[in-house]
Amino acid sequence: MSTKRPPAPPPQLPGFTYLELLGSGGFADVYLYEQQLPRRRVAVKVLLPDRLTTGSAEEFTAEANVMAMLSTHPAIVTIHQAGVAGDGRPYLVMEYCPKPNLQVRYRAEPFSVAEALRTGIQVAAAVETAHRAGVLHRDIKPANILVTEYNRPALTDFGIASSDATGAGASAGLSIPWSPPESFADAPQSGPRSDVYALGATLYSLLAGRSPFETPGRRNTGADLIERIVSQPLPPLERPDAPRALVGVLERAMAKNPGDRFDSAVAFARALQKVQIELAHSVTPIDILDDAPAAPDEADDDDGLTRVRGIVSIDPQTSPAAGPTRPSAFGAPAAPPLSGAPVASSTTDAVAPVVVDYPGETVLRADASHASAAPPDPAADSTLRRPVSVAPAASQAPSPASPPAAPAVVRRRRGVWVAVGVAAALVIVGGVVTASLLTGGDAAEPSASPTAAPVDVVGAAVPTPTDLTGRVSDAGVVFTWTNPDPRSGDLFLWRIDAPGQEEALTSTDQSTVTVPADAGATCIEVLLRRADGQASQTPATGCAP
């Protein structure tokens, strides 16, 4: 923000204590306050007194509503409340981001490629969220991207945002260095692709340490920049560590013709994800909501990086069933099926039949009439599956019916023989049933279906290079390593492992590299990458001396 004019005095806000001025702009001042309940530091944006009669108050209210609608996104500044101060000035109470914004940071030192990619994807997700809500930001630039206490970017300043996604809009308030060519037409236009251009210009600035068309050593007035933006090609990035794919993404995002750019902010984010994959970096997720995802575009080649998949509901009452999940009602533990034999129900309660899917044919064994002294009800038996089990002891067998009118001694002797006969029969039948279970009995033996060879869907893990060693020479430190599983098209990705620094990965097809020697130990990390793009999960690390 500019500090050319003196700031207006901070308003008295009930429940807030003024601490200091954070900055001033053309429409508002921003102050640091401490909120009393809950106790926290907040940024309070207050409209200037001379803007109350120019329509800015309505724009200020619109900004409050837009930010409230979007501020649940992790990369958009959170708005806590809004109101009108006692002196009539509207104000917004927002999340306080204490760290320097991205403009301050890139002017001090350009971003690493890795951090620029992460930041670009996170901010693009915020812009995509705004677009899906029907809001164009129209002023995306490094100064409007704050940094939270957790080092996450947070997009702010929706003061000139527009809900008109059709394209017409005034050019007042735009930031020239990051604005697209169509903003300077006689009839200024804006749309989602205009925000995509500003995203690309912002990412370019983070990497280059200057705005895209700013030329060191030359005059860089607003008119000069507009002429270059409209008519001149994008200057080279001049970053040796920036891969060609990243340069191509920026060139497409900042194409002169809106139709040649990415059609959405999420498409821009996907392209940055592909660069991360090429560099073997961790892929930054794209934080967007999609309650009703559209059908996937057959021409989309994003490899499913951000595809929103539907939620699959799993019915616990599966068919076929998952098998027995509780022990037998007779106290014996449930056992796995033998040789594809059907599993008996664990109880004799009247429950719905359970069908279990086995590799072979499903065989339902008929209920033996000897399984119980009292035969079951035929109607009930049609919906029951009786367990096949070893007969209970003779002492547990129910007593047979006694014949009528017989002498007591005969009745007693006959009862003994009947009990012995029943017990013997049950023992014989139990043995037959057990043998049937073990050998298949007289039932048709289920044919074992051939087992398909396992298919490796994910692909074998790429091994980590081995035997990484280093030695000091006159030219520097020479590191060598071994490829434990050489294949055609293999490459190695390596970088210097220095504390507090994140170097970009460099590729080589040789198993050796020479690097400059540090004052202490010199260390490198090495990954193996296959021709299909898969790489080692963990790098090999070596140091010398």
Secondary structure, DSSP 8 states (H G I E B T S, - for coil): ---SS--------TTEEEEEEEEE-SSEEEEEEEETTTTEEEEEEEE-GGGTTTTHHHHHHHHHHHHHHHTTSTTB--EEEEEE-TTS-EEEEEE---B--HHHHHHHS---HHHHHHHHHHHHHHHHHHHHTT-B-----GGGEEE-TTS-EEE---TT-BS-TTSB---TT--GGG--GGGGSSS-B--HHHHHHHHHHHHHHHHHSS-TT--TTS---HHHHHHHHHHS-------TTS-HHHHHHHHHHT-SSGGGS-SSHHHHHHHHHHHHHHTT----------SS-----TT--STTSS---------SS-SS-----S--TTS------STT-----S--S---------SS--------GGGSSS---HHHHTT----------GGGS------SS--HHHHHHHHHHHHHHHHHHHHHHHHHHHHHHHH-TTS-------------SS-------EEEEEEEETTEEEEEEE-SS--TT-EEEEEE--TT-----EEESSSEEEE---SS-EEEEEEEE-TTS-B-SS-EEEEE-
